[in-house]
Amino acid sequence: MSAAGFAVRSRRQALTAILPVCPGKETGLEAELRLRQNQWLAGLKTSTTLHFAKLALLPGEAGGARLMVETSFEGPLETHLRELWNVSGPAWADILRHCVGHSQGLDCPGFCALID
């Protein structure tokens, strides 16, 4: 297969989002990541667009931590974000409540807006 033909069939993309953590919620987020790990991973295993996903808590200057979300996926970003929410929405809501910009009652459009 030619490189041009491969590019048309495979639209692998990468997403990296770095979200600031609310001041004072770093320890809570770290505990939440451990608590929700199995729930989050179980949902991701059912994804049809996902190749790779990683969450990491990054230390920041003067105590301002950040949550890094990385994925590798096939297809359009909007489709990927909706699928991430559909397979692991409750886990995402619990994890992202520690981040700046999160709103109560996080739903799929709110999740997409926060990550995008």
C-alpha distance (Angstrom), angle and dihedral (degrees) to the residues before:
residue distance angle dihedral
M1 . . .
S2 3.78 . .
A3 3.79 122.1 .
A4 3.81 89.5 -112.2
G5 3.81 91.7 53.0
F6 3.79 91.6 47.9
A7 3.81 92.1 50.7
V8 3.79 91.4 54.2
R9 3.81 93.4 51.2
S10 3.79 98.0 40.3
R11 3.78 117.0 53.1
R12 3.79 96.8 172.2
Q13 3.76 110.5 169.7
A14 3.78 137.0 175.9
L15 3.77 129.5 -132.1
T16 3.78 124.9 -162.8
A17 3.78 119.3 176.7
I18 3.79 122.6 176.6
L19 3.79 113.1 -163.8
P20 3.79 124.1 -171.6
V21 3.80 113.8 -122.5
C22 3.80 117.3 -129.8
P23 3.81 110.1 -101.9
G24 3.79 110.8 -93.5
K25 3.83 94.4 16.5
E26 3.81 97.7 91.4
T27 3.82 95.0 100.4
G28 3.80 91.5 45.7
L29 3.80 91.4 50.8
E30 3.79 91.8 49.2
A31 3.82 89.9 52.6
E32 3.82 91.0 44.9
L33 3.80 91.5 52.8
R34 3.81 90.4 54.3
L35 3.81 93.0 44.0
R36 3.82 95.8 48.0
Q37 3.82 97.9 38.4
N38 3.82 96.7 101.1
Q39 3.82 93.3 42.2
W40 3.81 91.7 48.7
L41 3.81 93.7 46.2
A42 3.82 93.9 46.1
G43 3.78 89.8 55.9
L44 3.78 93.9 45.7
K45 3.81 91.1 53.9
T46 3.81 88.2 67.4
S47 3.81 93.4 54.1
T48 3.79 117.2 116.2
T49 3.83 97.1 -163.6
L50 3.81 101.6 42.7
H51 3.81 124.6 99.7
F52 3.80 100.3 164.4
A53 3.81 138.0 2.7
K54 3.78 133.7 -176.8
L55 3.78 135.5 175.5
A56 3.80 119.3 -165.9
L57 3.77 133.9 175.1
L58 3.80 107.4 -136.8
P59 3.79 121.3 -161.0
G60 3.76 113.4 -126.6
E61 3.75 137.2 -157.8
A62 3.80 114.6 -76.4
G63 3.81 91.2 8.2
G64 3.82 96.1 -58.9
A65 3.80 102.3 139.9
R66 3.80 124.3 -165.2
L67 3.78 133.2 -153.8
M68 3.79 114.4 -134.0
V69 3.81 118.5 -155.5
E70 3.80 115.9 -169.8
T71 3.78 128.2 178.2
S72 3.77 138.8 165.2
F73 3.79 114.0 -152.5
E74 3.79 148.5 157.9
G75 3.80 124.3 -112.3
P76 3.79 134.5 9.1
L77 3.80 119.9 -10.9
E78 3.80 93.5 -126.5
T79 3.81 91.6 55.1
H80 3.80 90.5 47.9
L81 3.81 93.7 50.4
R82 3.81 92.1 48.5
E83 3.78 90.2 49.9
L84 3.82 92.3 48.9
W85 3.79 88.4 54.2
N86 3.80 93.8 44.7
V87 3.82 94.2 52.4
S88 3.83 98.6 40.2
G89 3.82 108.7 11.8
P90 3.83 98.2 136.2
A91 3.81 91.8 49.4
W92 3.82 91.4 47.5
A93 3.81 91.1 49.6
D94 3.82 91.8 51.8
I95 3.81 93.3 46.2
L96 3.80 97.7 43.3
R97 3.83 95.1 47.9
H98 3.81 85.5 83.4
C99 3.82 92.7 59.4
V100 3.79 131.7 88.0
G101 3.80 111.2 -101.9
H102 3.80 96.0 30.6
S103 3.77 115.4 133.1
Q104 3.80 128.5 -155.4
G105 3.77 112.0 -95.6
L106 3.80 94.3 26.3
D107 3.80 110.1 -157.3
C108 3.80 134.2 -179.4
P109 3.84 96.5 -82.0
G110 3.81 90.4 47.0
F111 3.80 91.0 48.3
C112 3.81 91.5 49.7
A113 3.81 91.7 48.8
L114 3.82 92.6 48.0
I115 3.82 95.2 49.0
D116 3.81 98.3 37.0
